[in-house]
Amino acid sequence: MGLKALFLNCTLKHSPEVSNTRALIDKAVRLFEELGVESEVIRVIDYNVKFGVTSDEGDGDEWPLILKKVKACDILVIGSPIWFGVRSSVTQMVFERLDGSYSEGDPETGQFPLYGKVGGVVITGNEDGAHNVAANTLFNLTHLGCTVPPNVDSYWVGDAGPGPSYIAAGGEKHLYTNKTVRYMVHNLAFFAKVLKENPIPTNIKKLYEDALKESE
């Protein structure tokens, strides 16, 4: 069975405006293709995603369309630009909406919908903030149930102060970024295959019941 990767591009730019984050995502997509992994890229801001912490905020909310694809993928990669040293507001909104998935666990084991998936992050921006964005985003993915393999953050940052971004600055030639995007793709593909063949057996429902008894 083939693996499927889903990229959520959390740029603040609506289509068809050029996205530097998308440019780095496209490099990862090509590398996944070489490994036989099918990819889909969603630009979240192009959808009517409402603020909230449930899986469906109603009244035209299109988050359920994205969440359905999240639940169906094997590899979930968050793409975020850096703004004021932190991840974009769209990225933050994505995690606030994913919070609703906690209540949608497997009825038998209680595992969250992101169990069995692997997660990574792609980041672009000027100045600083890449480590901050990666740290928070990868932690959030693990907390939601994703497995985070080693070296699954790939980023490019420009010089201090205003200046050209990834595309204009020739980021596609940057050795460190090109190295880390390859680490990310190969490790995500490997661990996604491992998890598909060896599902995590943890019974969250039973463990919660045991903790509840201990806490009485």
C-alpha positions, 0 to 999 in steps of 0.5 A: 500500500502506497504512502500519502503525504499531506502538506499544509501550507500556512502562508498568509498569501492567498493563491495565486500569489507566490509563496516562498514556503510553497517553493520549499514544499515543492522541493520536498514533494519532488523528493517524496515522488522519487521515493514513491510517496504521493503528495498533496499540498493545501494552502489553508488560507484559500479555505474558509477556516473559522477560528475555534477548537472544534472539528466543525465550527459550522456556518460554512466552515471548511476545516472539516474538508482539510481534517478529512485529508489529515486523517487519511494521510500517512505523513503530515508536514506543516509549512510555515513562514516566520513572522515576528520570530514565530510561526504564522497565525494560520499555523497557529489556527491549524493547531487550534482546530486540530485540538478538536481531534482529541475527542474523536479517538478510536472507540476501542483504544482511544487513540487520537486520529493522528496516531500512526502518522508521522509529522514534519515541518518546513519553514521559510523567513527572514532573520530568526525564528526557525528553531522556535517554529520547529520546536513548537510545531513538532511538539504540537504534532507529537501531542496530537498523536503524530510520531516525529522522527529525527531530523524532520525540520527543514528551513531557510532564513535570510539575513537580518533586516528586510531583504529578499526571501527564499525564492528571490535570494536563491534559497534553492541553492542553499546547502543546509536547506537542501541537506535538511529537506532530504533528511526530512523526506527520507526519515518521514517516508521510512518511519511512515512505512514502519508505522504502517506495518507496525501500528502503535499498540498503546490502549489510551482508553484503558490507560486513562481508566487505570489513571482515573482509578489511581486518582480516586 
